[in-house]
Amino acid sequence: MGRLLGRTGDSDFSALFFPPDDQCLVYRSSQPIPSAIFAVIVWNTVAAFQEESHSYSYIWAINFLIQSITFIGISLLVSQFRSRLFKEYQLGRIDPLTGLANMRSFYEQANTTLALCRRHQRPASLAYIDLDNFKIANDRFGHKQGDMLLREVAQLLDSYLRKSDISARIGGDEFVIFLPETDPDGVFNALERFRAHLSQSPQFQVCSVTASIGVVSYWRSPDSIYELINAADDLMYTVKSSTKNRVYLQVIKPEIGEA
């Protein structure tokens, strides 16, 4: 076959399609489709120049066309498949209304971060937020207004928190925030600014919606994120059963002699 195409007996027939000296060029592009096209052009151009006889040049045109269609088709299918997988991943971990993490995603991220805090003996805090009078406002002004308030809460949280903090909507009008490696004063100040901004916002004032926030801050991170959530939840209900619309912080220090 090699002689038919003008190759000597010592020539490698596979080099007609995949010259080994040029295969490394394929990996210089990170994008599937450009990489495929680039690879086809390089392989066929080099092979054409190496060919001693050009009487069968139409073979290279056919080969080029077939490989181009194959590479592009496979690349498009892979890209679409990856896009769909990513969308499914997002739908399973993101609250569609607010764009915050949902409960499942929150537990996964928070537990991983909490383990790092505990390993390095760093502090960790968690805030539990419940919107006061939200259900009444939702019934009175409608679900459209209620959805707008929830989205506004998510936007405010994003503006007052660090990128390393993990916020999530875990109920109709309930939110949690995990704040790793944050001292109690820093946590309280950030959440107090958030609460004040929310209570002074015209949209929330019209609906008489405020926020009751329970915050627990551990100087030494506990074993489980559930311990943080339960403690902050209890503090939040203490606020709701009294004055509402305030931040209640409790600091948990390690016992004397604790390793």
C-alpha positions as a Markdown table, in Angstrom:
| # | Residue | x | y | z |
|---|---|---|---|---|
| 1 | Met | 0.0 | 0.0 | 0.0 |
| 2 | Gly | 2.9 | 2.3 | 0.8 |
| 3 | Arg | 4.3 | 1.8 | -2.7 |
| 4 | Leu | 1.0 | 2.5 | -4.3 |
| 5 | Leu | 0.9 | 5.9 | -2.7 |
| 6 | Gly | 4.5 | 6.6 | -3.5 |
| 7 | Arg | 6.0 | 5.6 | -0.1 |
| 8 | Thr | 9.2 | 3.6 | 0.2 |
| 9 | Gly | 9.2 | 0.3 | 2.0 |
| 10 | Asp | 10.8 | 1.8 | 5.0 |
| 11 | Ser | 8.1 | 4.5 | 5.4 |
| 12 | Asp | 5.5 | 4.1 | 8.1 |
| 13 | Phe | 2.0 | 3.9 | 6.5 |
| 14 | Ser | 0.4 | 5.4 | 9.6 |
| 15 | Ala | 2.5 | 8.6 | 9.1 |
| 16 | Leu | 0.2 | 9.4 | 6.1 |
| 17 | Phe | -2.4 | 10.3 | 8.7 |
| 18 | Phe | -0.6 | 10.9 | 12.0 |
| 19 | Pro | 3.0 | 11.9 | 11.5 |
| 20 | Pro | 4.6 | 11.3 | 15.0 |
| 21 | Asp | 6.8 | 14.3 | 14.9 |
| 22 | Asp | 3.9 | 16.6 | 14.7 |
| 23 | Gln | 1.4 | 15.0 | 17.1 |
| 24 | Cys | 2.6 | 17.2 | 20.0 |
| 25 | Leu | 1.2 | 20.3 | 18.2 |
| 26 | Val | -2.3 | 19.0 | 18.8 |
| 27 | Tyr | -2.1 | 19.6 | 22.6 |
| 28 | Arg | -1.2 | 23.3 | 22.3 |
| 29 | Ser | -4.8 | 24.3 | 22.0 |
| 30 | Ser | -7.2 | 24.0 | 24.9 |
| 31 | Gln | -10.4 | 24.4 | 22.9 |
| 32 | Pro | -11.8 | 21.1 | 21.3 |
| 33 | Ile | -12.9 | 22.4 | 17.9 |
| 34 | Pro | -9.9 | 24.7 | 17.1 |
| 35 | Ser | -7.6 | 22.0 | 18.3 |
| 36 | Ala | -9.3 | 19.4 | 16.0 |
| 37 | Ile | -9.1 | 21.7 | 13.0 |
| 38 | Phe | -5.5 | 22.6 | 13.7 |
| 39 | Ala | -4.6 | 19.0 | 14.1 |
| 40 | Val | -6.1 | 18.0 | 10.8 |
| 41 | Ile | -4.4 | 20.8 | 8.9 |
| 42 | Val | -1.0 | 20.0 | 10.4 |
| 43 | Trp | -1.2 | 16.3 | 9.8 |
| 44 | Asn | -2.4 | 16.5 | 6.2 |
| 45 | Thr | -0.2 | 19.5 | 5.2 |
| 46 | Val | 3.0 | 17.7 | 6.5 |
| 47 | Ala | 2.0 | 14.5 | 4.9 |
| 48 | Ala | 1.3 | 16.2 | 1.6 |
| 49 | Phe | 4.7 | 17.8 | 1.5 |
| 50 | Gln | 6.4 | 14.6 | 2.5 |
| 51 | Glu | 4.7 | 12.7 | -0.4 |
| 52 | Glu | 7.0 | 12.0 | -3.3 |
| 53 | Ser | 4.2 | 11.7 | -5.8 |
| 54 | His | 1.3 | 14.1 | -6.1 |
| 55 | Ser | -0.7 | 11.9 | -8.5 |
| 56 | Tyr | -3.0 | 10.9 | -5.6 |
| 57 | Ser | -3.5 | 14.4 | -4.1 |
| 58 | Tyr | -7.2 | 13.9 | -4.1 |
| 59 | Ile | -6.7 | 11.4 | -1.3 |
| 60 | Trp | -5.6 | 14.2 | 0.9 |
| 61 | Ala | -8.6 | 16.3 | 0.2 |
| 62 | Ile | -11.0 | 13.4 | 1.0 |
| 63 | Asn | -9.0 | 12.6 | 4.1 |
| 64 | Phe | -9.0 | 16.2 | 5.2 |
| 65 | Leu | -12.8 | 16.5 | 4.8 |
| 66 | Ile | -13.6 | 13.2 | 6.6 |
| 67 | Gln | -11.3 | 14.0 | 9.5 |
| 68 | Ser | -12.6 | 17.6 | 9.8 |
| 69 | Ile | -16.3 | 16.5 | 9.9 |
| 70 | Thr | -15.5 | 13.7 | 12.4 |
| 71 | Phe | -13.5 | 15.9 | 14.8 |
| 72 | Ile | -16.0 | 18.8 | 14.6 |
| 73 | Gly | -19.0 | 16.5 | 15.1 |
| 74 | Ile | -17.5 | 14.7 | 18.1 |
| 75 | Ser | -16.3 | 18.0 | 19.6 |
| 76 | Leu | -19.8 | 19.5 | 19.3 |
| 77 | Leu | -21.4 | 16.4 | 20.8 |
| 78 | Val | -19.0 | 16.5 | 23.7 |
| 79 | Ser | -19.5 | 20.2 | 24.3 |
| 80 | Gln | -23.3 | 19.8 | 24.3 |
| 81 | Phe | -23.0 | 16.9 | 26.7 |
| 82 | Arg | -20.8 | 18.8 | 29.1 |
| 83 | Ser | -23.1 | 21.8 | 28.9 |
| 84 | Arg | -26.1 | 19.7 | 29.9 |
| 85 | Leu | -24.3 | 18.0 | 32.7 |
| 86 | Phe | -23.3 | 21.4 | 34.1 |
| 87 | Lys | -26.9 | 22.6 | 33.9 |
| 88 | Glu | -28.1 | 19.5 | 35.7 |
| 89 | Tyr | -25.4 | 20.0 | 38.3 |
| 90 | Gln | -26.4 | 23.7 | 38.8 |
| 91 | Leu | -30.1 | 22.8 | 39.1 |
| 92 | Gly | -29.3 | 20.3 | 41.8 |
| 93 | Arg | -27.3 | 22.7 | 43.9 |
| 94 | Ile | -28.6 | 26.2 | 43.3 |
| 95 | Asp | -31.8 | 27.8 | 44.5 |
| 96 | Pro | -33.4 | 28.9 | 41.2 |
| 97 | Leu | -35.1 | 32.0 | 42.7 |
| 98 | Thr | -32.2 | 33.7 | 44.5 |
| 99 | Gly | -29.2 | 32.1 | 42.9 |
| 100 | Leu | -27.8 | 31.1 | 46.3 |
| 101 | Ala | -26.8 | 27.6 | 47.2 |
| 102 | Asn | -29.6 | 25.2 | 48.2 |
| 103 | Met | -29.5 | 23.0 | 51.4 |
| 104 | Arg | -27.7 | 20.1 | 49.7 |
| 105 | Ser | -25.0 | 22.3 | 48.2 |
| 106 | Phe | -24.6 | 24.2 | 51.5 |
| 107 | Tyr | -24.0 | 21.1 | 53.5 |
| 108 | Glu | -21.4 | 19.8 | 51.0 |
| 109 | Gln | -19.4 | 23.1 | 50.9 |
| 110 | Ala | -19.7 | 24.0 | 54.6 |
| 111 | Asn | -18.7 | 20.5 | 55.8 |
| 112 | Thr | -15.6 | 20.6 | 53.6 |
| 113 | Thr | -14.6 | 24.1 | 54.8 |
| 114 | Leu | -15.4 | 23.3 | 58.4 |
| 115 | Ala | -13.1 | 20.3 | 58.3 |
| 116 | Leu | -10.2 | 22.6 | 57.1 |
| 117 | Cys | -11.0 | 25.1 | 59.9 |
| 118 | Arg | -10.9 | 22.3 | 62.5 |
| 119 | Arg | -7.7 | 20.8 | 61.1 |
| 120 | His | -5.9 | 24.2 | 61.3 |
| 121 | Gln | -7.6 | 25.2 | 64.6 |
| 122 | Arg | -9.3 | 28.2 | 63.0 |
| 123 | Pro | -12.5 | 29.9 | 64.2 |
| 124 | Ala | -15.8 | 29.4 | 62.4 |
| 125 | Ser | -19.2 | 31.2 | 62.6 |
| 126 | Leu | -22.7 | 30.5 | 61.3 |
| 127 | Ala | -25.7 | 32.9 | 61.0 |
| 128 | Tyr | -29.3 | 31.8 | 60.8 |
| 129 | Ile | -31.6 | 34.4 | 59.2 |
| 130 | Asp | -35.4 | 34.4 | 59.3 |
| 131 | Leu | -37.5 | 37.2 | 57.8 |
| 132 | Asp | -40.0 | 38.6 | 60.2 |
| 133 | Asn | -43.6 | 39.0 | 58.9 |
| 134 | Phe | -42.7 | 37.6 | 55.5 |
| 135 | Lys | -45.6 | 35.2 | 55.3 |
| 136 | Ile | -48.0 | 37.9 | 56.1 |
| 137 | Ala | -46.5 | 40.2 | 53.5 |
| 138 | Asn | -46.4 | 37.4 | 50.9 |
| 139 | Asp | -50.2 | 36.8 | 51.4 |
| 140 | Arg | -51.0 | 40.5 | 51.4 |
| 141 | Phe | -48.9 | 41.8 | 48.5 |
| 142 | Gly | -48.6 | 38.6 | 46.5 |
| 143 | His | -46.0 | 36.1 | 45.6 |
| 144 | Lys | -44.4 | 38.3 | 43.0 |
| 145 | Gln | -43.6 | 40.9 | 45.7 |
| 146 | Gly | -42.4 | 38.1 | 48.0 |
| 147 | Asp | -40.1 | 36.7 | 45.4 |
| 148 | Met | -38.6 | 40.2 | 44.8 |
| 149 | Leu | -37.9 | 40.5 | 48.6 |
| 150 | Leu | -36.1 | 37.1 | 48.6 |
| 151 | Arg | -34.0 | 38.1 | 45.7 |
| 152 | Glu | -33.1 | 41.4 | 47.4 |
| 153 | Val | -32.0 | 39.5 | 50.5 |
| 154 | Ala | -29.7 | 37.4 | 48.3 |
| 155 | Gln | -28.2 | 40.5 | 46.7 |
| 156 | Leu | -27.6 | 42.2 | 50.0 |
| 157 | Leu | -25.9 | 39.1 | 51.4 |
| 158 | Asp | -23.6 | 39.0 | 48.4 |
| 159 | Ser | -22.6 | 42.6 | 48.9 |
| 160 | Tyr | -21.9 | 42.3 | 52.6 |
| 161 | Leu | -20.1 | 38.9 | 52.6 |
| 162 | Arg | -16.7 | 37.7 | 51.5 |
| 163 | Lys | -16.2 | 35.3 | 48.6 |
| 164 | Ser | -15.1 | 32.6 | 51.1 |
| 165 | Asp | -18.4 | 32.8 | 53.0 |
| 166 | Ile | -21.1 | 30.3 | 52.0 |
| 167 | Ser | -24.7 | 31.5 | 51.9 |
| 168 | Ala | -27.8 | 29.5 | 51.2 |
| 169 | Arg | -31.5 | 29.6 | 51.2 |
| 170 | Ile | -32.7 | 26.6 | 53.1 |
| 171 | Gly | -36.4 | 27.4 | 53.5 |
| 172 | Gly | -39.1 | 29.7 | 52.3 |
| 173 | Asp | -37.8 | 32.7 | 54.1 |
| 174 | Glu | -34.8 | 31.2 | 55.9 |
| 175 | Phe | -31.2 | 31.7 | 55.1 |
| 176 | Val | -27.9 | 30.4 | 56.6 |
| 177 | Ile | -24.4 | 31.8 | 56.2 |
| 178 | Phe | -21.2 | 29.9 | 57.1 |
| 179 | Leu | -18.3 | 32.3 | 57.8 |
| 180 | Pro | -15.0 | 30.5 | 58.2 |
| 181 | Glu | -12.0 | 32.1 | 59.9 |
| 182 | Thr | -13.9 | 35.1 | 61.1 |
| 183 | Asp | -13.6 | 36.6 | 64.6 |
| 184 | Pro | -16.9 | 37.3 | 66.4 |
| 185 | Asp | -16.7 | 41.1 | 66.1 |
| 186 | Gly | -16.2 | 40.9 | 62.4 |
| 187 | Val | -19.2 | 38.6 | 62.0 |
| 188 | Phe | -21.4 | 40.7 | 64.2 |
| 189 | Asn | -20.5 | 44.0 | 62.4 |
| 190 | Ala | -21.1 | 42.5 | 58.9 |
| 191 | Leu | -24.5 | 41.0 | 59.9 |
| 192 | Glu | -25.6 | 44.1 | 61.7 |
| 193 | Arg | -24.9 | 46.2 | 58.6 |
| 194 | Phe | -26.9 | 43.8 | 56.6 |
| 195 | Arg | -29.8 | 43.8 | 59.0 |
| 196 | Ala | -29.8 | 47.6 | 59.2 |
| 197 | His | -29.7 | 48.0 | 55.4 |
| 198 | Leu | -32.6 | 45.5 | 55.0 |
| 199 | Ser | -34.8 | 47.2 | 57.6 |
| 200 | Gln | -34.2 | 50.6 | 56.0 |
| 201 | Ser | -34.9 | 49.5 | 52.4 |
| 202 | Pro | -38.1 | 51.0 | 51.1 |
| 203 | Gln | -39.3 | 47.6 | 49.6 |
| 204 | Phe | -39.0 | 46.0 | 53.1 |
| 205 | Gln | -40.4 | 49.0 | 55.0 |
| 206 | Val | -43.6 | 48.9 | 52.8 |
| 207 | Cys | -44.1 | 45.3 | 53.6 |
| 208 | Ser | -43.0 | 45.6 | 57.3 |
| 209 | Val | -40.4 | 42.8 | 56.8 |
| 210 | Thr | -37.3 | 42.7 | 58.9 |
| 211 | Ala | -34.7 | 40.1 | 59.8 |
| 212 | Ser | -34.1 | 38.1 | 63.0 |
| 213 | Ile | -30.6 | 36.8 | 63.0 |
| 214 | Gly | -29.0 | 34.2 | 65.3 |
| 215 | Val | -25.2 | 33.9 | 65.1 |
| 216 | Val | -22.9 | 31.4 | 66.8 |
| 217 | Ser | -19.2 | 31.9 | 66.7 |
| 218 | Tyr | -16.8 | 29.1 | 67.7 |
| 219 | Trp | -13.2 | 30.0 | 68.5 |
| 220 | Arg | -12.4 | 26.3 | 67.8 |
| 221 | Ser | -14.5 | 24.7 | 65.1 |
| 222 | Pro | -16.9 | 21.9 | 66.1 |
| 223 | Asp | -17.0 | 18.5 | 64.5 |
| 224 | Ser | -20.2 | 19.0 | 62.5 |
| 225 | Ile | -21.9 | 21.8 | 60.7 |
| 226 | Tyr | -25.2 | 20.6 | 62.2 |
| 227 | Glu | -24.0 | 21.7 | 65.6 |
| 228 | Leu | -23.5 | 25.2 | 64.3 |
| 229 | Ile | -26.8 | 25.3 | 62.5 |
| 230 | Asn | -28.8 | 24.0 | 65.6 |
| 231 | Ala | -27.1 | 26.6 | 67.9 |
| 232 | Ala | -27.7 | 29.5 | 65.5 |
| 233 | Asp | -31.3 | 28.4 | 64.9 |
| 234 | Asp | -32.0 | 28.4 | 68.7 |
| 235 | Leu | -30.5 | 31.9 | 68.9 |
| 236 | Met | -32.6 | 33.1 | 66.0 |
| 237 | Tyr | -35.8 | 31.9 | 67.7 |
| 238 | Thr | -34.8 | 33.7 | 70.8 |
| 239 | Val | -34.7 | 36.9 | 68.8 |
| 240 | Lys | -38.1 | 36.2 | 67.1 |
| 241 | Ser | -39.8 | 35.5 | 70.4 |
| 242 | Ser | -38.7 | 38.8 | 71.9 |
| 243 | Thr | -38.0 | 42.0 | 70.0 |
| 244 | Lys | -37.3 | 40.7 | 66.5 |
| 245 | Asn | -35.2 | 42.6 | 64.0 |
| 246 | Arg | -31.8 | 42.3 | 65.6 |
| 247 | Val | -28.7 | 40.2 | 65.7 |
| 248 | Tyr | -28.0 | 37.9 | 68.6 |
| 249 | Leu | -24.4 | 36.6 | 68.8 |
| 250 | Gln | -23.1 | 33.9 | 71.1 |
| 251 | Val | -19.4 | 33.1 | 71.3 |
| 252 | Ile | -18.3 | 29.6 | 72.2 |
| 253 | Lys | -14.8 | 29.4 | 73.6 |
| 254 | Pro | -12.9 | 26.2 | 74.2 |
| 255 | Glu | -12.9 | 24.9 | 77.7 |
| 256 | Ile | -9.7 | 25.3 | 79.7 |
| 257 | Gly | -7.3 | 22.5 | 79.0 |
| 258 | Glu | -9.1 | 21.4 | 75.8 |
| 259 | Ala | -6.6 | 20.4 | 73.1 |
